[in-house]
Amino acid sequence: MIGKLTGKVDTLEESWAILDVGGVGYQLSCSARTLRGMGQVGDTTRVFVETFIRDDRIVLYGFSDQAERDCFRILMTVQGVGARVALAILSVLTPNELTQAVIAQDKAAVSRANGVGAKVAQRVVTELKDRMGDIGLGPGASLQPSTGTGAIDAGPDADAVSGLVNLGYGRSEAFGAVITARKLLGAGADVGALITAGLKELSR
């Protein structure tokens, strides 16, 4: 089983690349984000790999980091999501953004992916709600509210999220910004303070 490859970029196409490792070319299907991160033909790069063994061939999928590969694996467990759809979602959402979208139940963010309709997007955020954990957030980071419920309860936090959404931000963006603002400001922060701090976070 191939877990990781390091080599020179031999070919870059819209949805796949060939990586030359010691004279052997490995064709990898990748998200647009991973392909952009590979640089140019001739550059040395590293990719994490997921191997699928089909009836008549071996298919390799390449990822920029372990978090993206973990998200791919989890997405593949959702009904109606195959490898192509999973890569399409990861082409428009980083692991952190996907985690935010799932926790915030933001199907609109997921449906931005090419070929992902409202029904599939709804299944993604619904089926993965209790399974995403803190993939892609880095050591010690979390998008979970202090209540540990996986969703913001009614009150200042929910009002702040609604306020940011009304200003034109996506629900998952607003959710992440309010969680960060709450951590910075503490339990006593009111709606206005949370919105102000959230806007500052979103402007970075």
C-alpha positions as CSV (number, residue, x, y, z in Angstrom):
1,M,0.0,0.0,0.0
2,I,1.4,3.4,-1.0
3,G,1.0,6.0,1.7
4,K,3.2,8.9,0.5
5,L,5.3,9.8,-2.5
6,T,8.0,12.4,-3.0
7,G,9.3,13.1,-6.5
8,K,9.4,15.5,-9.4
9,V,6.2,16.7,-11.1
10,D,6.3,15.2,-14.6
11,T,2.8,16.2,-15.8
12,L,0.0,18.5,-14.6
13,E,-3.5,18.3,-15.9
14,E,-6.9,19.6,-14.8
15,S,-7.7,16.8,-12.5
16,W,-4.6,14.6,-12.3
17,A,-0.8,14.7,-12.2
18,I,2.1,12.3,-12.9
19,L,4.8,12.3,-10.2
20,D,8.2,10.9,-11.2
21,V,9.7,8.9,-8.3
22,G,13.0,7.4,-9.1
23,G,12.2,7.0,-12.8
24,V,8.7,5.6,-12.2
25,G,5.7,7.8,-13.1
26,Y,2.8,7.6,-10.7
27,Q,-0.5,9.0,-12.0
28,L,-2.5,10.6,-9.2
29,S,-6.0,12.0,-9.3
30,C,-6.1,15.2,-7.1
31,S,-8.2,18.1,-5.9
32,A,-7.6,21.4,-7.7
33,R,-6.1,22.7,-4.4
34,T,-3.5,19.9,-4.3
35,L,-2.7,20.4,-8.0
36,R,-2.1,24.1,-7.4
37,G,0.2,23.3,-4.5
38,M,2.4,21.0,-6.6
39,G,4.0,24.0,-8.4
40,Q,5.2,23.5,-11.9
41,V,6.5,20.7,-14.0
42,G,10.0,19.8,-12.7
43,D,9.4,20.9,-9.2
44,T,9.9,18.5,-6.3
45,T,6.8,17.8,-4.2
46,R,5.4,15.4,-1.7
47,V,1.9,14.0,-1.7
48,F,0.0,11.7,0.6
49,V,-1.7,8.9,-1.2
50,E,-4.9,6.8,-1.0
51,T,-4.8,3.6,-3.0
52,F,-8.0,2.0,-4.5
53,I,-7.7,-1.4,-6.1
54,R,-10.3,-1.9,-8.8
55,D,-11.1,-5.0,-10.7
56,D,-8.8,-4.2,-13.5
57,R,-6.5,-1.5,-12.2
58,I,-5.0,0.4,-9.3
59,V,-6.1,4.0,-8.8
60,L,-4.0,6.5,-6.8
61,Y,-5.4,9.7,-5.2
62,G,-3.0,12.3,-4.1
63,F,-3.4,14.9,-1.3
64,S,-1.4,17.9,-0.1
65,D,-1.5,16.8,3.5
66,Q,-2.9,14.1,5.8
67,A,-5.9,16.3,6.8
68,E,-7.1,16.4,3.2
69,R,-6.7,12.7,2.8
70,D,-8.6,12.1,6.1
71,C,-11.4,14.3,4.8
72,F,-11.5,12.4,1.5
73,R,-11.9,9.1,3.4
74,I,-14.7,10.5,5.5
75,L,-16.5,12.0,2.5
76,M,-16.4,8.7,0.7
77,T,-18.6,7.2,3.5
78,V,-21.5,9.6,2.6
79,Q,-24.2,8.1,0.4
80,G,-23.9,9.4,-3.1
81,V,-20.3,10.6,-2.7
82,G,-17.7,8.9,-4.8
83,A,-14.1,9.8,-5.4
84,R,-14.9,12.4,-8.1
85,V,-17.4,14.2,-5.9
86,A,-15.1,14.1,-2.8
87,L,-12.3,15.6,-4.8
88,A,-14.7,18.3,-6.2
89,I,-15.6,19.2,-2.6
90,L,-12.0,19.4,-1.5
91,S,-11.2,21.5,-4.6
92,V,-13.4,24.3,-3.1
93,L,-13.1,23.7,0.6
94,T,-10.0,23.2,2.7
95,P,-10.2,20.6,5.5
96,N,-10.7,23.4,8.0
97,E,-13.5,25.0,5.8
98,L,-15.2,21.7,5.3
99,T,-15.2,21.1,9.1
100,Q,-16.7,24.5,9.6
101,A,-19.3,23.9,7.0
102,V,-20.3,20.5,8.6
103,I,-20.4,21.9,12.1
104,A,-22.4,24.9,11.0
105,Q,-24.6,22.7,8.8
106,D,-23.8,25.0,5.9
107,K,-24.9,23.0,2.8
108,A,-24.5,26.1,0.6
109,A,-20.7,26.0,1.1
110,V,-20.6,22.3,0.1
111,S,-22.8,22.8,-2.9
112,R,-20.3,25.3,-4.4
113,A,-18.4,22.2,-5.5
114,N,-18.8,21.3,-9.2
115,G,-21.4,18.6,-9.6
116,V,-22.7,18.7,-6.0
117,G,-26.4,19.4,-5.8
118,A,-28.4,20.5,-2.8
119,K,-29.4,16.9,-1.9
120,V,-25.8,15.6,-1.8
121,A,-24.6,18.7,0.1
122,Q,-27.4,18.2,2.6
123,R,-26.3,14.5,3.1
124,V,-22.7,15.6,3.6
125,V,-23.4,18.1,6.4
126,T,-26.0,15.8,8.0
127,E,-24.2,12.5,7.9
128,L,-20.8,14.0,8.9
129,K,-22.1,16.2,11.7
130,D,-20.8,14.0,14.5
131,R,-17.8,12.6,12.7
132,M,-15.6,15.4,11.5
133,G,-13.9,16.0,14.8
134,D,-11.1,18.6,14.5
135,I,-9.7,17.4,11.1
136,G,-7.4,20.0,9.6
137,L,-7.5,22.5,12.5
138,G,-4.0,21.9,13.8
139,P,-2.7,20.9,17.2
140,G,-4.9,22.1,20.1
141,A,-7.4,23.9,17.8
142,S,-11.1,23.3,17.7
143,L,-14.2,24.6,16.2
144,Q,-16.4,23.1,18.8
145,P,-18.3,25.5,21.1
146,S,-17.5,25.4,24.8
147,T,-20.8,23.6,25.3
148,G,-19.4,20.7,23.3
149,T,-22.8,20.2,21.5
150,G,-21.4,20.7,18.0
151,A,-23.7,23.6,17.4
152,I,-24.2,27.2,18.7
153,D,-27.1,27.4,21.0
154,A,-29.6,30.3,21.0
155,G,-28.2,33.4,22.6
156,P,-25.5,35.9,21.9
157,D,-23.4,33.5,19.8
158,A,-26.3,32.5,17.6
159,D,-27.3,36.2,17.2
160,A,-23.8,37.1,16.3
161,V,-23.7,34.4,13.6
162,S,-27.0,35.6,12.2
163,G,-25.7,39.2,12.2
164,L,-22.6,38.2,10.2
165,V,-24.7,36.2,7.8
166,N,-26.9,39.2,7.3
167,L,-23.8,41.2,6.4
168,G,-23.1,38.8,3.5
169,Y,-20.8,36.2,5.0
170,G,-21.4,32.4,4.6
171,R,-22.8,30.6,7.6
172,S,-19.7,28.4,8.1
173,E,-17.4,31.5,7.9
174,A,-19.6,33.3,10.4
175,F,-19.7,30.3,12.7
176,G,-15.9,30.0,12.8
177,A,-15.4,33.7,13.3
178,V,-17.8,33.8,16.3
179,I,-16.2,30.7,17.9
180,T,-12.8,32.4,17.6
181,A,-14.3,35.7,18.9
182,R,-15.9,33.9,21.9
183,K,-12.5,32.3,22.8
184,L,-10.8,35.7,22.7
185,L,-13.4,37.7,24.5
186,G,-14.6,35.2,27.1
187,A,-18.0,34.2,28.4
188,G,-19.2,37.8,29.2
189,A,-19.0,39.2,25.6
190,D,-22.3,40.5,24.2
191,V,-23.6,40.3,20.6
192,G,-22.1,43.6,19.5
193,A,-18.6,42.6,20.8
194,L,-18.8,39.2,19.1
195,I,-19.8,40.7,15.8
196,T,-17.0,43.3,16.0
197,A,-14.4,40.7,16.8
198,G,-15.9,38.3,14.2
199,L,-15.6,41.0,11.5
200,K,-12.0,41.6,12.5
201,E,-11.3,37.9,12.2
202,L,-13.0,37.6,8.8
203,S,-11.0,40.6,7.5
204,R,-7.6,38.9,8.1
